[in-house]
Amino acid sequence: MSITSQHINIALEIDTKFTELEQRGCDNAVFFVEMSDLMPKFKNLMDDLTENDFAQLTLQFNGFYRFGIFLEWVASQLESGVIMVPR
């Protein structure tokens, strides 16, 4: 699937919110809580787009890219047990 205007709007929404939180100096916990509503949209973009198209969005929207890096960091912290998942 090619990048559509809807994909661009979602990437821009994520980019804008993540950048705003960075500018406010928020910590990781605030990032996680404030961005949680956008995680499904991010996942949908990953599912809908080819790897190259997704990469294009990360090049176009730096906050969108940094959100992806943040999610990778969260995943690594969960996997390593640094962040505990309630059972």
C-alpha positions in Angstrom: 0.0 0.0 0.0 1.2 3.5 -0.8 1.4 6.3 1.7 -2.0 8.1 1.8 -3.0 11.4 3.2 -4.5 9.6 6.1 -1.2 7.9 6.9 0.6 11.3 6.7 -2.0 12.8 9.0 -1.5 10.1 11.6 2.3 10.4 11.4 1.9 14.2 11.8 -0.4 13.7 14.8 2.1 11.5 16.5 5.0 13.7 15.6 3.3 16.8 16.9 2.3 15.3 20.3 5.7 13.6 20.9 7.6 16.8 20.0 5.3 18.8 22.3 6.0 16.4 25.2 9.7 16.6 24.5 9.6 20.4 24.6 7.8 20.3 27.9 10.6 18.1 29.3 8.4 15.2 30.2 9.8 12.0 31.7 9.4 8.5 30.2 6.3 7.7 32.4 4.5 10.8 31.1 5.5 10.0 27.5 4.0 6.5 28.0 0.8 7.7 29.5 0.3 10.7 27.1 1.2 8.7 24.0 -0.7 5.5 24.8 -3.8 6.5 22.8 -1.6 6.9 19.7 0.1 3.5 20.0 -2.7 1.6 18.1 -2.4 4.2 15.3 1.4 3.7 15.2 0.9 -0.1 15.0 -1.7 0.3 12.2 0.8 2.3 10.2 3.4 -0.4 10.7 0.9 -3.0 9.5 -0.5 -1.0 6.6 2.8 0.3 5.1 5.7 -1.4 3.5 9.0 -1.1 5.4 10.2 1.6 2.9 7.0 3.6 3.1 7.2 3.5 6.9 10.8 4.6 6.8 9.8 7.5 4.6 7.5 8.7 7.3 10.3 8.5 9.9 12.5 10.6 7.7 9.7 13.2 7.2 8.6 13.4 10.8 11.3 13.4 13.4 9.0 13.2 16.4 7.3 10.2 14.7 10.7 8.6 14.4 11.6 9.3 18.0 8.3 7.8 19.2 9.3 4.6 17.4 12.7 4.7 19.2 10.9 5.3 22.5 8.6 2.3 21.8 11.6 0.1 21.1 13.2 1.2 24.4 10.0 0.4 26.3 9.9 -3.1 24.7 13.5 -3.7 25.6 12.8 -2.6 29.2 9.8 -5.0 29.4 11.8 -7.9 27.9 14.7 -7.4 30.3 12.4 -7.2 33.3 13.5 -3.6 34.2 9.8 -2.6 33.7 7.6 -5.1 35.5 4.3 -6.1 34.0 1.5 -6.6 36.5 0.0 -10.1 36.5 
